[in-house]
Amino acid sequence: MNKNDLMKYMGSMQQAAYIRPLTYAEGRSTGLKAYEVKNGPLCYKVLADKCLDVGELSYKGVNFSFLSKPGLQGRNAYDTHGDEAIRSIMGGMFFTSGIESICAPCTVDGVDYPMHGRLRTTPGEHLSADAFWAEDGYHLRAAGEMREAALFGENMVLRRSIETVYGTKTVTVTDTFTNEGFRDEPLMLLYHINLGWPFLDENLRLYIPTRSVTPRDADAEGHEAGYDRMDPPKDNEPEYVFIHDLRTDGAGNTGAIAVNEALGLGFRIGWNVKNLPYFMEWKSTASGDYVIGLEPANSSVYGRPWHEARGSVHKLPPFAGETNVLTFTVLDGKDEISAALAAFDGQFNR
């Protein structure tokens, strides 16, 4: 419906779609600021104090995102203390890993880098939330800026917007990274996209245009053939991490689709490999830590030491920038899922 037709049914669009600021007031999340976004049956939270990452996401009341055992929380004293970060990584629909390092904590040239970097706990500045009509519909947008900087050190800026249009089931994340310093700086980046129950269970199947699948380590060896299927929970099962070599279309676009046929729901992720040439899959079937992570990245899962040893740390020159666009789309029903899989196969598996 267009604006005039919709407004015949309601005096305020907030009856159907809105973006609202909120502040949590309990436990480890006390004081955490966020934006609640409702786009009809699609709902999600944008965490203003945590890199404008998306926390929970649901559709028609069905949760799609993962929440780890520590639960919802804001910034904590242990956020960036090596392995202690596992006490603050709550998952969410996605969190942003970087900028100077990703994945495991490490020490390079006497400098300590925490697990998954500092960006995921960096609060936003110049925050804004808007809901407005444009030619293509009613837009809901949250935006802001995150800065990772140090005296005599780096000065890296991320400007992010997260947007959806009423009547669609797509969320678009647009990130622009800029080096505002006067020397080349590392830009290591991984988007940690996390699927959780009830969307994630043993009925889930993954469709990834992969050429090859490589296990990260001994724990994952022998499990490659089942990368595209989820198993029932198993007590104390180790995590598996797989490294994928992906096909793309002629313009570098690629993606992944997760489908839970029993629920009649799917979830499609899209991105471009120009700035995100790596892709990892994190699969944990462990009871209580039940999750699949889909991880477009510009660096390897082996982290900064691996790239340092090869002279391949990705860097931005002074005042240079890079932009990434990721899309997240809910697929509702057999027809939408079938159409998406057919288009996906034609686009990437030719």
Secondary structure by P-SEA (a helix, b strand, c coil): ccaaaaaaaccccccccbbbbbbbcccccccbbbbbbbcccbbbbbbccccccccccccccccccccccccccccccccccccccccccccccccccccccccccccccccccccccccccccccccccccccccccbbbbbbbbbbbccccbbbbbbbbbbbccccccbbbbbbbbbcccccccccccccccccccccccccccccccccccccccccccccccccccccccccbbbbbbbbbbcccccccccbbbbbccccccbbbbbbbcccccbbbbbbbccccccbbbbbbcccccccaaaaaaaccccccccccbbbbbbbbbbbccaaaaaaaaaaaaacccc
